[in-house]
Amino acid sequence: MNSDNNQRNGAPSAQGGDQQRKNNKKKPYYHKKKHRNRDRANQNTEAAKAVELNENTKLVSEEEEDIFAPEIGDTTPSVTVTIETEDDVNKVHITGVRFKSNGKVYHFDKGDLDLKDGAFVIVETARGLEFGEVAYGDREVKESSLILPLRPVVRIATDEDIKHNQENKQKEDEAFKICLEKIMKHGLDMKLIEAQYSFDNSKLLFYFTSASRVDFRELVKDLASVFKTRIELRQIGIRDEAKIMGGLGACGRPLCCSTFLSDFVQVSIKMAKEQNLSLNSGKISGCCGRLMCCLQYEYSTYAEETAKTPPVDSTVKTPDGIGTVTEMNPLAATVKVKLKDKPDSAPVLYKRDNVTLISRPSKKEDIEK
């Protein structure tokens, strides 16, 4: 009786409730994705039909060609390309300062100061105030190429500042001698290279080289008790040692790194091969034991001229016939060719422009196969 009343009043029965729960059951994701893709395809089809049948479709004529420009139903996303010009790039006025005659140039904010090349200035650094020399007074560079914010130039060095800097140089020589004595006293395996005071005498730095790690904690305590200031020891590489110490290269001239190179360049053995130099390490290595920095000077020219010159063992056509390249000189733009028709004769010298490349030598992998 109650069940009849419930059905009469619209209440679901037990069987009806099960059926309703089945209908309300969450559909799987792939089923929804299928219907979503189908609905999207239908929308695109209807939009395309609306474009074709729309009377308000405009025709724009450019160079006698009709281009459809639909007003509605166009679902294609627009792409905007922005070309950055030099006028749109933010530029900053900076000054370059170096702390050694052959040292790296660092960028500083010049502010309102009128700085000239070679002037002495006091700048703010991570180590405090430092005495430096202006490498270039004013230069405009892109803001994106700088690490902002730049530290400022505090002031142009006065006569007192210059005198104080000279006094620091004399103190550095004394500190170097004392540190050498302390190193021998503690029996440490390290080579002292340089001593350097900060401009405000708040820190004393010692640069050294060593083949291994050095425990210099006791040495630092001993030096701090003598100089009554903060002591810092830094281990540097052998290229930095050559830059600081200086010397003469194989060419008989002072080392490039200690005269005009502000920073070390990347040098590889490939540069020596490209220039047909001897791969003997004693001939292509500098005083530091690393590859000479000058290998990089002419590398780009050699690479460019070598690309234009037929390589060794390549087949070329000459005015006297076909032959094989036995020797090449990229800078002189010449090649020596052994003619096939004259196998017993010596190779003939030709200008690079007078020969035509027929085929390059096969790779080593192909020869081995």
C-alpha positions as CSV (number, residue, x, y, z in Angstrom):
1,M,0.0,0.0,0.0
2,N,2.8,2.3,0.9
3,S,4.6,1.5,-2.3
4,D,1.5,2.3,-4.4
5,N,1.2,5.7,-2.6
6,N,4.9,6.4,-3.2
7,Q,4.5,5.6,-6.9
8,R,1.4,7.8,-7.1
9,N,3.2,10.7,-5.4
10,G,6.1,10.5,-7.8
11,A,8.6,8.8,-5.4
12,P,11.0,6.5,-7.2
13,S,10.7,2.8,-6.7
14,A,13.6,0.5,-5.8
15,Q,13.8,-0.7,-9.4
16,G,13.5,2.8,-10.7
17,G,16.2,4.0,-8.3
18,D,18.7,1.5,-9.6
19,Q,17.9,2.5,-13.1
20,Q,18.4,6.2,-12.2
21,R,21.7,5.5,-10.5
22,K,22.9,3.8,-13.6
23,N,21.9,6.8,-15.8
24,N,23.6,9.2,-13.4
25,K,26.8,7.2,-13.2
26,K,29.8,9.2,-14.3
27,K,30.8,8.5,-17.9
28,P,34.4,7.5,-18.6
29,Y,36.9,10.2,-19.8
30,Y,37.4,8.7,-23.2
31,H,33.7,8.8,-23.8
32,K,33.6,12.6,-22.9
33,K,36.6,13.2,-25.0
34,K,35.0,11.5,-28.0
35,H,31.8,13.6,-27.7
36,R,33.9,16.8,-27.1
37,N,35.9,16.2,-30.3
38,R,32.7,15.5,-32.2
39,D,31.1,18.7,-30.9
40,R,34.2,20.7,-31.8
41,A,34.2,19.3,-35.4
42,N,30.5,20.2,-35.8
43,Q,31.2,23.7,-34.6
44,N,34.0,24.1,-37.1
45,T,31.8,22.7,-39.9
46,E,29.0,25.1,-39.0
47,A,31.4,28.0,-38.9
48,A,32.8,27.2,-42.3
49,K,29.3,27.0,-43.8
50,A,28.4,30.4,-42.2
51,V,31.5,31.9,-43.8
52,E,30.6,30.6,-47.2
53,L,26.9,31.6,-47.0
54,N,27.4,34.9,-45.2
55,E,26.4,37.8,-47.5
56,N,28.6,40.2,-45.5
57,T,31.8,38.5,-46.5
58,K,34.2,41.1,-47.8
59,L,36.6,40.7,-50.8
60,V,39.8,42.7,-50.6
61,S,41.6,43.1,-53.9
62,E,45.4,43.4,-53.7
63,E,47.5,43.1,-56.8
64,E,44.6,41.7,-58.8
65,E,44.1,38.9,-56.3
66,D,40.9,38.2,-54.2
67,I,41.5,37.5,-50.6
68,F,38.6,36.4,-48.4
69,A,38.3,38.3,-45.2
70,P,35.3,36.8,-43.2
71,E,33.9,38.9,-40.5
72,I,32.3,36.1,-38.4
73,G,33.0,32.5,-37.9
74,D,36.8,32.8,-38.3
75,T,38.3,30.7,-35.6
76,T,42.0,30.9,-36.8
77,P,44.2,32.4,-34.1
78,S,46.2,35.5,-35.1
79,V,50.0,35.6,-34.7
80,T,51.7,38.9,-34.0
81,V,55.4,39.2,-34.8
82,T,57.3,42.0,-33.1
83,I,60.7,43.1,-34.5
84,E,62.9,44.8,-32.0
85,T,64.8,47.7,-33.4
86,E,67.8,49.6,-31.9
87,D,65.6,52.4,-31.0
88,D,63.4,50.1,-28.8
89,V,66.4,48.6,-26.9
90,N,67.1,50.2,-23.5
91,K,70.6,51.4,-23.3
92,V,72.7,52.4,-20.3
93,H,75.7,54.7,-20.0
94,I,78.5,52.9,-18.1
95,T,82.2,53.3,-17.5
96,G,84.9,50.7,-17.5
97,V,87.4,50.4,-14.7
98,R,90.4,48.1,-14.2
99,F,92.3,47.6,-11.0
100,K,95.5,46.4,-12.6
101,S,97.3,47.7,-15.7
102,N,96.6,44.4,-17.6
103,G,93.5,43.3,-15.6
104,K,90.0,42.7,-16.6
105,V,87.7,45.7,-17.2
106,Y,84.6,45.9,-15.0
107,H,81.5,48.0,-15.6
108,F,80.3,50.7,-13.1
109,D,77.6,53.3,-13.0
110,K,79.3,56.6,-13.9
111,G,76.5,58.8,-12.5
112,D,77.0,62.5,-13.2
113,L,80.8,62.3,-13.2
114,D,82.7,63.4,-16.3
115,L,85.4,60.6,-16.5
116,K,88.3,60.5,-19.0
117,D,90.4,57.6,-20.0
118,G,93.3,57.0,-17.7
119,A,91.8,58.9,-14.8
120,F,92.0,57.3,-11.3
121,V,88.7,56.8,-9.4
122,I,87.4,55.3,-6.2
123,V,84.6,52.7,-6.8
124,E,82.4,50.6,-4.7
125,T,82.9,46.9,-4.9
126,A,81.9,43.8,-3.0
127,R,85.1,44.1,-1.0
128,G,84.5,47.7,-0.2
129,L,86.1,50.8,-1.7
130,E,88.8,50.2,-4.3
131,F,91.2,52.3,-6.2
132,G,91.0,51.8,-10.0
133,E,91.9,53.3,-13.4
134,V,89.3,54.3,-16.0
135,A,89.6,52.1,-19.2
136,Y,86.9,54.0,-21.0
137,G,85.0,57.0,-19.6
138,D,81.6,56.7,-21.2
139,R,80.1,53.9,-23.3
140,E,76.5,53.1,-24.2
141,V,75.6,49.4,-24.0
142,K,72.4,47.4,-24.0
143,E,70.8,47.0,-20.7
144,S,70.2,43.2,-21.4
145,S,74.0,42.7,-21.6
146,L,74.6,43.9,-18.0
147,I,74.0,42.5,-14.6
148,L,72.0,45.1,-12.8
149,P,72.2,47.0,-10.6
150,L,75.7,48.4,-11.3
151,R,77.8,49.6,-8.5
152,P,78.6,53.3,-8.6
153,V,81.8,55.3,-9.1
154,V,82.1,57.1,-5.8
155,R,84.5,59.9,-6.8
156,I,87.5,60.9,-8.8
157,A,90.6,60.0,-6.9
158,T,92.2,62.9,-5.1
159,D,95.9,63.4,-4.4
160,E,95.5,61.9,-1.0
161,D,93.8,58.8,-2.5
162,I,96.7,58.4,-5.0
163,K,99.2,58.8,-2.1
164,H,97.4,56.3,0.0
165,N,97.3,53.8,-2.8
166,Q,101.1,54.1,-3.2
167,E,101.5,53.4,0.5
168,N,99.4,50.3,0.2
169,K,101.8,49.1,-2.6
170,Q,104.7,49.4,-0.2
171,K,102.9,47.6,2.5
172,E,102.1,44.8,0.1
173,D,105.8,44.2,-0.6
174,E,106.4,43.9,3.2
175,A,103.4,41.6,3.7
176,F,104.7,39.4,0.9
177,K,108.0,38.8,2.6
178,I,106.4,38.2,6.0
179,C,104.0,35.7,4.5
180,L,106.9,33.8,2.8
181,E,108.6,33.4,6.1
182,K,105.4,32.1,7.7
183,I,104.8,29.6,4.9
184,M,108.4,28.2,5.4
185,K,107.8,28.1,9.2
186,H,104.6,26.0,8.9
187,G,106.1,23.8,6.1
188,L,103.3,24.3,3.7
189,D,103.5,23.1,0.1
190,M,102.4,26.3,-1.6
191,K,103.9,29.0,-3.8
192,L,103.1,32.5,-2.9
193,I,102.3,34.7,-5.9
194,E,101.1,38.1,-4.7
195,A,99.9,40.1,-1.7
196,Q,97.2,42.7,-2.1
197,Y,95.6,45.2,0.3
198,S,92.1,46.6,-0.1
199,F,92.0,50.4,-0.5
200,D,90.6,50.9,3.0
201,N,93.1,48.4,4.5
202,S,90.1,46.3,5.8
203,K,91.4,43.1,4.1
204,L,94.7,41.6,3.0
205,L,94.6,39.0,0.3
206,F,97.4,36.5,-0.6
207,Y,97.3,34.6,-3.9
208,F,99.1,31.3,-4.2
209,T,99.4,28.2,-6.3
210,S,99.7,24.6,-5.2
211,A,99.5,21.1,-6.8
212,S,97.1,19.9,-4.1
213,R,94.8,21.3,-1.4
214,V,96.5,23.1,1.5
215,D,95.3,23.4,5.1
216,F,96.4,26.9,5.9
217,R,94.2,27.6,8.9
218,E,97.1,27.9,11.3
219,L,98.9,30.2,8.8
220,V,95.8,32.5,8.6
221,K,95.8,32.8,12.4
222,D,99.5,33.6,12.5
223,L,99.2,36.3,9.8
224,A,96.1,37.8,11.4
225,S,98.1,38.3,14.7
226,V,100.8,40.1,12.8
227,F,98.8,42.4,10.5
228,K,95.8,42.9,12.7
229,T,93.3,42.8,9.8
230,R,91.2,40.3,8.0
231,I,93.3,37.7,6.1
232,E,92.2,35.9,3.0
233,L,94.2,33.3,1.0
234,R,93.1,32.4,-2.6
235,Q,94.4,29.5,-4.7
236,I,94.8,30.4,-8.4
237,G,95.6,28.5,-11.5
238,I,98.9,28.4,-13.4
239,R,97.6,30.7,-16.2
240,D,96.8,33.3,-13.6
241,E,100.2,32.8,-12.1
242,A,101.8,33.6,-15.5
243,K,99.6,36.6,-15.9
244,I,100.7,38.1,-12.6
245,M,104.4,37.1,-12.7
246,G,105.0,37.9,-16.4
247,G,107.8,36.6,-18.5
248,L,109.0,36.1,-22.1
249,G,107.3,33.8,-24.6
250,A,108.8,31.6,-27.4
251,C,108.6,34.6,-29.7
252,G,111.0,36.6,-27.5
253,R,108.3,39.2,-26.6
254,P,106.6,39.7,-23.1
255,L,103.7,37.4,-22.5
256,C,100.4,38.5,-24.1
257,C,98.4,37.8,-20.9
258,S,100.7,40.1,-18.8
259,T,100.7,42.9,-21.3
260,F,97.5,43.5,-23.2
261,L,95.1,40.5,-22.8
262,S,92.5,41.5,-20.2
263,D,91.0,38.0,-20.1
264,F,92.0,34.5,-21.2
265,V,90.7,33.2,-24.5
266,Q,89.6,29.6,-25.2
267,V,92.3,27.7,-27.1
268,S,92.1,24.1,-28.4
269,I,94.4,21.7,-30.2
270,K,92.2,22.0,-33.2
271,M,93.5,25.5,-33.8
272,A,97.1,24.2,-34.0
273,K,96.0,21.5,-36.5
274,E,94.1,24.0,-38.6
275,Q,97.3,26.1,-38.9
276,N,99.5,23.1,-39.8
277,L,101.6,23.6,-36.7
278,S,103.7,20.9,-35.0
279,L,101.6,19.1,-32.3
280,N,104.7,18.9,-30.1
281,S,103.5,20.2,-26.7
282,G,106.8,21.9,-26.1
283,K,106.4,24.1,-29.2
284,I,102.8,25.1,-28.9
285,S,102.7,25.6,-25.1
286,G,103.4,28.8,-23.2
287,C,105.3,29.4,-20.0
288,C,102.2,28.3,-18.0
289,G,102.3,24.8,-19.6
290,R,99.0,25.4,-21.4
291,L,98.4,26.0,-25.1
292,M,99.6,29.5,-26.2
293,C,96.9,32.2,-26.4
294,C,98.3,33.4,-29.7
295,L,97.0,30.2,-31.4
296,Q,93.7,31.9,-31.5
297,Y,94.8,35.1,-33.2
298,E,95.0,33.8,-36.8
299,Y,92.7,30.8,-36.4
300,S,89.6,32.4,-38.0
301,T,91.7,33.5,-41.0
302,Y,93.1,30.0,-41.5
303,A,89.7,28.4,-41.1
304,E,88.2,30.8,-43.7
305,E,91.0,30.3,-46.3
306,T,91.2,26.5,-45.7
307,A,87.5,26.2,-46.5
308,K,88.2,27.9,-49.9
309,T,91.2,25.6,-50.7
310,P,91.0,22.0,-52.1
311,P,92.2,19.7,-49.3
312,V,95.0,17.2,-49.5
313,D,94.3,14.0,-51.5
314,S,91.4,15.6,-53.3
315,T,91.0,15.3,-57.1
316,V,91.2,18.5,-59.0
317,K,91.2,19.7,-62.6
318,T,94.1,21.8,-63.7
319,P,95.1,23.5,-66.9
320,D,97.5,20.6,-67.5
321,G,95.0,17.9,-66.7
322,I,93.5,16.0,-63.7
323,G,95.6,15.3,-60.7
324,T,95.7,14.9,-56.9
325,V,96.5,17.6,-54.3
326,T,99.6,16.7,-52.4
327,E,100.1,20.0,-50.5
328,M,98.1,23.1,-49.7
329,N,99.0,26.6,-48.5
330,P,95.8,28.4,-47.5
331,L,97.3,31.8,-46.8
332,A,99.2,31.9,-50.1
333,A,96.1,30.4,-51.9
334,T,98.2,27.8,-53.7
335,V,98.2,24.0,-54.0
336,K,100.6,21.4,-55.3
337,V,99.1,18.8,-57.6
338,K,100.5,15.5,-58.8
339,L,99.2,15.0,-62.4
340,K,97.8,11.6,-63.3
341,D,99.3,11.7,-66.8
342,K,102.8,12.4,-65.3
343,P,103.1,10.1,-62.3
344,D,106.9,10.3,-62.3
345,S,107.2,14.1,-62.4
346,A,107.3,16.3,-59.3
347,P,104.0,18.0,-58.2
348,V,103.2,21.2,-59.9
349,L,102.3,24.4,-58.1
350,Y,99.0,26.1,-59.0
351,K,97.0,29.0,-57.8
352,R,93.9,28.1,-56.0
353,D,91.7,29.9,-58.5
354,N,93.2,28.0,-61.5
355,V,92.1,24.6,-60.3
356,T,88.6,23.1,-60.1
357,L,87.6,20.7,-57.3
358,I,86.3,17.4,-58.7
359,S,86.0,15.2,-55.6
360,R,87.1,15.4,-52.0
361,P,89.1,12.6,-50.3
362,S,87.0,9.8,-48.8
363,K,86.6,9.8,-45.0
364,K,88.7,7.5,-42.8
365,E,85.7,5.5,-41.9
366,D,85.0,4.7,-45.6
367,I,88.7,3.8,-46.1
368,E,88.7,1.4,-43.1
369,K,85.5,-0.3,-44.4
